[in-house]
C-alpha cells in the first residue's frame, strides 16, 4: 500500500503565510483608517475655510455687531478677495483627558484690502469658526463641543485652531 501525503493536509508554512497576511492586513487597515480620518477632517476644514472667507460680506449680523462693523470694520461689509495660502497641521501629544491625539490647524491667508489688525482678527475668527464647524458637522460631533466649536472632535483626534496668519 502506498501512502499519499496530499490528502487534505495543509503545510505549516502555508498556515504561517496566511496568518501573517491577515495580521498585516488588519494593521494596515487600521493605519489607513486613521489617515483617512485626518484627510477627511482636512478636506472638511478647507470647505469651512472657503465658507468663512466668503461669509463676512454676505452675513446677517445682530444690530450690535453690525454697528461695530459700520464703525470699525467697514471693509468686511463688502466682498473681498481672500487667498488661502496654506493650512499648517501641527500634531501634538496624546491628550489623556479625551483619549485622543490633539491636532492644531493654522491658516495662512492674504487679502489686499484687509490691512487693519481688527479687521484681520475678525475675519480670521470667522474663518477659524467655520473651519471648526465644518469638521464638527462632518464627523457629526456638534453635540460634543461648545457653541464656538472649540475644540472639535472626531473618533481619534481633537482639533483646535491657531490665529490666522496674514501674509
Wavefront OBJ file of the C-alpha trace (Angstrom):
o trace
v 0.000 0.000 0.000
v 1.320 3.466 -0.975
v 0.678 6.426 1.363
v -0.398 9.697 -0.155
v 0.817 12.840 1.560
v -1.561 15.244 -0.155
v -4.868 14.100 1.327
v -6.268 17.280 2.951
v -3.217 18.270 4.889
v -2.116 21.899 4.915
v 1.528 22.623 5.312
v 2.685 24.597 8.323
v 4.342 27.145 6.035
v 1.014 27.882 4.329
v -0.678 28.461 7.690
v 2.107 30.888 8.705
v 1.839 32.812 5.429
v -1.948 33.147 5.644
v -1.779 34.172 9.333
v 0.923 36.759 8.643
v -1.078 38.164 5.718
v -4.221 38.512 7.818
v -2.365 40.239 10.675
v -0.575 42.586 8.276
v -3.870 43.450 6.560
v -5.559 44.289 9.869
v -2.676 46.517 10.964
v -2.553 48.275 7.584
v -6.306 48.876 7.505
v -6.189 50.423 10.986
v -3.407 52.806 9.906
v -5.220 53.687 6.662
v -8.461 54.355 8.557
v -6.731 56.845 10.882
v -5.025 58.611 7.971
v -8.316 58.683 6.088
v -9.995 60.296 9.095
v -7.347 63.026 9.172
v -7.673 63.590 5.396
v -11.458 63.851 5.697
v -11.062 66.393 8.508
v -8.615 68.497 6.500
v -10.862 68.422 3.410
v -13.837 69.396 5.513
v -11.808 72.148 7.140
v -10.863 73.541 3.727
v -14.504 73.755 2.779
v -15.196 75.574 6.067
v -12.322 77.968 5.380
v -13.793 78.858 1.992
v -17.192 79.440 3.567
v -15.664 81.544 6.347
v -13.696 83.680 3.930
v -16.810 84.405 1.856
v -19.467 84.793 4.540
v -18.434 88.138 6.082
v -19.566 90.214 3.129
v -22.930 88.452 2.939
v -23.532 87.684 6.605
v -26.584 88.556 8.655
v -25.440 90.297 11.809
v -27.146 91.231 15.048
v -27.695 95.004 15.295
v -24.845 95.484 17.802
v -22.367 93.535 15.650
v -23.445 95.385 12.516
v -22.989 98.736 14.271
v -19.491 97.634 15.294
v -18.723 96.667 11.694
v -20.024 100.031 10.381
v -17.719 101.897 12.779
v -14.567 99.738 12.935
v -14.697 97.116 10.163
v -16.204 98.682 7.054
v -14.046 96.628 4.679
v -15.640 93.425 5.941
v -19.090 94.525 4.792
v -18.111 94.407 1.135
v -16.797 91.453 -0.894
v -13.053 90.867 -0.639
v -10.756 88.508 -2.477
v -9.192 86.384 0.257
v -6.482 83.976 -0.773
v -5.843 80.956 1.405
v -2.133 80.238 1.023
v -1.755 77.135 3.154
v -3.040 75.216 6.148
v -0.417 74.109 8.650
v -1.105 70.933 10.595
v 0.632 70.630 13.943
v 0.226 67.300 15.663
v 0.614 67.460 19.403
v 0.900 64.873 22.082
v -1.769 62.390 23.004
v -4.386 64.054 25.227
v -5.174 61.683 28.088
v -8.195 63.782 29.147
v -10.017 62.996 25.889
v -8.048 59.871 24.974
v -7.307 61.332 21.526
v -4.427 62.929 19.610
v -4.535 66.725 19.533
v -4.177 68.441 16.148
v -3.805 72.196 15.750
v -4.679 73.773 12.405
v -3.355 77.162 11.371
v -4.481 79.007 8.257
v -2.170 81.324 6.320
v -4.145 83.819 4.260
v -3.747 87.101 2.417
v -6.037 89.880 1.276
v -5.028 93.122 -0.388
v -7.962 95.110 1.028
v -7.794 93.916 4.643
v -4.790 95.509 6.329
v -6.333 96.693 9.606
v -5.500 94.407 12.556
v -9.097 94.476 13.914
v -10.484 93.503 10.528
v -7.890 90.747 10.096
v -8.659 89.361 13.560
v -12.396 89.438 12.929
v -12.069 87.772 9.536
v -9.601 85.252 10.966
v -12.048 84.384 13.747
v -14.775 83.852 11.154
v -12.502 81.610 9.066
v -11.468 79.521 12.099
v -15.055 79.255 13.362
v -16.268 77.912 10.013
v -13.276 75.572 9.743
v -14.092 74.011 13.130
v -17.846 73.988 12.450
v -17.338 72.169 9.159
v -15.226 69.475 10.853
v -17.827 69.071 13.621
v -20.610 68.687 11.049
v -18.592 66.182 9.014
v -17.988 63.903 11.991
v -21.417 64.601 13.484
v -19.877 65.742 16.786
v -21.579 69.117 17.207
v -23.103 67.833 20.449
v -19.643 67.219 21.967
v -18.332 70.775 21.651
v -19.313 74.302 22.657
v -21.086 76.993 20.625
v -17.771 78.148 19.116
v -16.880 74.580 18.097
v -13.662 74.767 20.075
v -12.328 72.130 20.366
v -13.804 69.854 17.705
v -13.741 66.070 17.954
v -13.527 63.125 15.617
v -13.077 59.467 16.523
v -9.298 59.672 17.044
v -8.493 63.403 17.086
v -9.162 66.711 18.829
v -8.936 69.712 16.503
v -8.160 73.264 17.565
v -7.169 76.305 15.545
v -4.449 78.900 15.992
v -4.947 82.515 14.924
v -4.949 83.053 11.176
v -1.598 84.376 9.961
v -1.966 87.194 7.420
v 0.857 87.286 4.911
l 1 2 3 4 5 6 7 8 9 10 11 12 13 14 15 16 17 18 19 20 21 22 23 24 25 26 27 28 29 30 31 32 33 34 35 36 37 38 39 40 41 42 43 44 45 46 47 48 49 50 51 52 53 54 55 56 57 58 59 60 61 62 63 64 65 66 67 68 69 70 71 72 73 74 75 76 77 78 79 80 81 82 83 84 85 86 87 88 89 90 91 92 93 94 95 96 97 98 99 100 101 102 103 104 105 106 107 108 109 110 111 112 113 114 115 116 117 118 119 120 121 122 123 124 125 126 127 128 129 130 131 132 133 134 135 136 137 138 139 140 141 142 143 144 145 146 147 148 149 150 151 152 153 154 155 156 157 158 159 160 161 162 163 164 165 166 167
